[in-house]
Every structure is written in C-alpha cells, then in structure tokens.
C-alpha cells in the first residue's frame, strides 16, 4: 500500500467550541457520475494513487488524483481502498487549498467517503484515521462544527489507536495528542497538555527517526514548561534529512519548526513577552 502523510490537521485547527452544527449532517451527493465499468474504475484507482504519490506533491496533481480516486470510489462502492484513498487525497486538498469554499467541499467529501470506508471495514484503521482528519479540517473552515468535531475526532482516533497505533508513523497518536493540546480543558472539552505530551512521546518512541512527530512533541513540551527539551526536539526536525515520499510536507515541517523555535526564544507558552 502506497502511503503518504499530510501535515496533521491540528497544526492549523484552532477549535472553536461555539457552534451547534453536527458532523452527522454532512452528506455530500456525488458529482455527475461517469459511466464507468469496474475495469475503468480500477484503472482510475491506480492512476489516482500514482498521482497522489508523485513527489513533490502539488495542488494541481492532488486535485486530479482526488477526482480520479473519488470517481473510482463512487463506482466501486463495495471496495474499501478507493474510499479511504480518496478521503486521504481530499484531506490534502482541504488543508492546502487556497479558497475556503474549495477546502470545505473537499473536507465534506472526505468525511462522506471515509465514513463509508468505516462502514465497509470497521476493523481497519484507515477509514477512522482519515475520517478524523477530514472532520478536523472541516471544523477549521467552519467553526460552528467545533463542539461535535472534537467528539467525533476523539472517538475515531481512539479507535484508530486500538486498531494500529503505528499507522502513518504514529499518526493516530500524534493527532489525538495535538487535539488534547489545542482543545480547551474540561469541563468545556477534552484539553490536557499532559495527556497530549504522553501520546506524542509514544509516537516518537515508536518512530524515533520521523521528523514530524518531533515538531508536535516540541509543542507539547513547550506547553508543559519543558522549553529546553522542546528546543532539542525542534533541532531534530531542522537537522533531519529530507523524507523521500513527503517532500512538500517536509519543507513545511522545517518552516514550522523554525517559527516555533523563534517563539521559544522570545515568548513564553502563552505568547507573553518575557524570559524563559
């Protein structure tokens, strides 16, 4: 199975627990379908998979990949792989698109397809994981989903961890850890920097060479007052060699690591001026 990661959604999401829209109401009707045979749909699947894997990723290529994968998924309704692969590509578009309407549409389509993947194979990790990411990306575009999005993400990510905590280089651990970092504390929501730190430490333990996990571990260390350790984690990101199948993403990790390092040099965790 070809796999590639997008930057975990919690890097960009600032969950606003102030709305009442429910994720369950998200149901996207398919675009006008092509009259594909199963053989043609299988060809679309392979072409879309190859386009998504091509490096470095570009919005244009992934847009075409998502179109091919979604059409394959709509035709091969009982096949699991087209559903989650399309949801994965749509999550990339929902995160990296330049227009809010484009991103919202991509996230909703990703949710619909990942939900169907979960129905087809509830004991497989991919559907739960890409469902959680698309839910978070939708909440980033439309904060009215915030209340329900947190619950939906937490449930899906916990299930993904049960099924395969190693998936996507510890992705379920990483994203749930970041959700704990970014969400407000109880009783409003599930936020807990210490829980987030433990989850991110586990991701790094499983994949000690993977740069992205160190980026978010640094955030957790910052939020728990361990600034020196946070700097060491950021150095791991900045000194890491390029990750071959994630060239677009790797450049973004280094950019974000540099920003966080500068923040640690001049502000405390709450962003107030002062020494460390």
Buried (B, 14 or more C-beta within 10 A) or exposed (E): EEBBBBBBBBBBBEBBBEBEBBBEEBEBEEEEEEEBEEEBBBBBBEBBBEBBBEBEBEBEBBBBBBBBBBBBBBBBEEBBBBBBBBBBBBBBBBBBBEEEEBBBBBBBBBBBBBBBBBEBBEEBBBBBBBBBBBBBBBBBBBBBBBBBBBBBBBBBBBBBBEBBBBBBBBBBBBBBBBBBBBBBEEEEBBBBBEBBBBBBBBBBEBBEEBBBBBBBBBBBBBBBEBBEBBBBBBBBBBEBEEBEBBEBBBEBBBEBBEEBBEBBEEBBBEEEEEEB
